[in-house]
Amino acid sequence: MQLIATCLFGLEAVVSRELKMLGYDDQQVVDGRVVFSSSLSAVCESNIWLRSAERILLKVGDFSAVTFDELFIGTESLPWQEYIPSDGEFPVEVSSINSRLASVPDCQSIIKKAVVEKLKKKYKTDWFEESGSKYKIVAMLLKDKVTLAFDTSGTGLHKRGYRDLMGAAPLKETLAAAMIMISRWKWDRMLIDPMCGSGTIPIEAAMIGLNIAPGLNRRFAAEEWHFIPKEMWIMSREKALSLGQKDRELRIQASDIDEDSVRLTRYHAQRAGLENEIHIQKLPVSEISSRYKYGFIITNPPYGERVGDPRELSALYKEMGRVFSGFDTWSYYILNSNMEFEKFFGRRADKKRKLYNGGLLCNYYQYFGPVPPRDVTENF
Ligand SMILES: C[S@@+](CC[C@H](N)C(=O)[O-])C[C@H]1O[C@@H](n2cnc3c(N)ncnc32)[C@H](O)[C@@H]1O
């Protein structure tokens, strides 16, 4: 069986690393996706555990198609009847990139017709009520190659369940988690997000720190599917629960200049059951401090596109540069779409990585601090 973990462009290597940590070594990385081989239980495990992936798809098959006939024949040849029961609902979602079959509505109706034809043969009926569980078919056309799959996740994996109110420009939970994993922050190190907004970065960090599976408290589309035993989900959840490290003492600070943001962060942390893991306060970035010699600042300041007056932003970035330079033994990681950020910040990043935030091209500016000496156990 092949599964596909879809992700934001730029995060493929992060998803791949997460999958390797779960033991899925047989992988193929392509733009925006990691295809991996697995058994059925991986549907449960990957949905429950992956922090940086958007969805988990169950691949049904792939083929090349440049005409609608080829699309119909290729689709009809796949074993849909093995997955979709007679009352199953099977909407079709299509994306087409650099392919001759570019009309999404046409592809959608052809794929639907082909699946119906296949099911008619098995169920000996002309009419499907589609009143049962949902088996959403995802069709991805890329350079004339068609990949057909089922969406096992349902709601996107960024929806962990704790964030139900919107801040001014919240990060997707998947992106925030990826930013933390890219930084290689570990639970016993200090972490500050001095512009926390709705709290996504500190909350994702606390979940990583305590090894809490991000999908533990939500449902997935494939939980309703007849060919995945309910016990498989129960066992995967029980195992995930048992791997949590609730006793760890984390050192995570979240602050923001805005009172509403501070309240929102506190509310979301409570909903995630993590209010005791994060120290939250109202504070301008200019006043952050720490008694620890080593640590991480991971943050997502305003960009101007969505939050903040562009004229004030250069002053804010300068201020960040001044304040962070006082944390000269720390590492900092800053996501920003302003291509002149480094100029205002006053220091070139050691490494940059292109990431997309809500479709907006950003740089993830990475500034590496020194590695703490091995014998430092108290002060980092
Ligand atoms: C892009 S938002 C952060 C969004 C956040 N990562 C989330 O997921 O919700 C930027 C935040 O920076 C805060 N901010 C702006 N200027 C600040 C300053 N001088 N000091 C501290 N926070 C500031 C804003 O109040 C806003 O909440």
The ligand as an ORCA input file, in Angstrom:
! r2SCAN-3c Opt
* xyz 0 1
  C       2.146     37.745     12.435
  S       1.586     37.945     14.059
  C       2.108     36.463     14.863
  C       1.163     35.352     14.575
  C       1.416     34.111     15.383
  N       2.627     33.421     14.966
  C       0.227     33.167     15.303
  O       0.364     32.048     14.818
  O      -0.879     33.569     15.687
  C       2.694     39.131     14.707
  C       2.466     39.525     16.156
  O       3.493     40.438     16.536
  C       2.958     41.278     17.526
  N       3.813     42.479     17.651
  C       3.925     43.518     16.797
  N       4.831     44.402     17.263
  C       5.305     43.912     18.432
  C       6.277     44.362     19.375
  N       6.931     45.511     19.209
  N       6.517     43.582     20.440
  C       5.873     42.411     20.640
  N       4.934     41.958     19.782
  C       4.665     42.681     18.680
  C       1.552     41.576     17.041
  O       0.727     42.004     18.112
  C       1.140     40.239     16.443
  O       0.403     39.477     17.376
*
